[in-house]
């Protein structure tokens, strides 16, 4: 089953559809998504897809314009870091859509189970820090950036 949602950058659901898919049917959801009411809002909406598949669930974001044309606002990303089962866990959420969220650690060489992802309001993202581990020392000094931060710093440099 494929769940589709068209969401504006503040998290308001503008359209939703649930579609049955299988290997034989190809990608009928493309046709379904084409019915979504964009109404000239291509620069400020994202299509969120979630698929329950035999190999495990899949979720993704699909954009209608190149990243440089997105009307991104400050995403208001909040996060907390905690220890769980011998690893550091980061829970993240955003008040507005955040494109290409990247994590870094200032006080250690770090590795994550996911990095450079999108955040959509109302959906929390959990990331496991693979290295360093709690046994290696104090909590990592986490840095969080997004495409909005990168484009803002690029505008300041001009």
RASULUR-V640272 format. One record per pair of residues at least 12 apart in sequence whose C-alpha atoms are under 6 Angstrom apart, sorted by the first residue. I is the first residue (numbers start at 1). J is the second residue. Records with the same first field share a line. If there is no record, write none. Layout:
BEGIN
I = J / J
END
This chain:
BEGIN
1 = 19 / 20 / 51 / 52
2 = 18 / 19 / 50 / 51
3 = 18 / 49 / 50
4 = 16 / 17 / 48 / 49
5 = 47 / 48
6 = 46 / 47
7 = 45 / 46
8 = 44 / 45
9 = 44 / 45 / 96 / 97
10 = 96
11 = 121
42 = 64
43 = 70 / 71
44 = 71
46 = 62 / 63
47 = 61 / 62
48 = 60 / 61
75 = 94 / 95 / 96 / 97 / 98
76 = 94 / 95
77 = 93 / 94
78 = 92 / 93
79 = 91 / 92
87 = 133 / 134
88 = 129
89 = 127 / 128
90 = 126 / 127
91 = 125 / 126
92 = 124 / 125
93 = 124
94 = 121
95 = 121
96 = 121
97 = 119 / 120
98 = 118 / 119
99 = 118 / 146 / 147
100 = 116 / 117 / 118 / 146 / 147
101 = 116 / 117 / 118 / 145 / 146
102 = 115 / 116 / 144 / 145
103 = 143 / 144
104 = 142 / 143
105 = 140 / 141 / 142 / 143
106 = 141
107 = 141
110 = 131 / 132
111 = 129 / 130 / 131
112 = 128 / 129 / 130
113 = 128
END
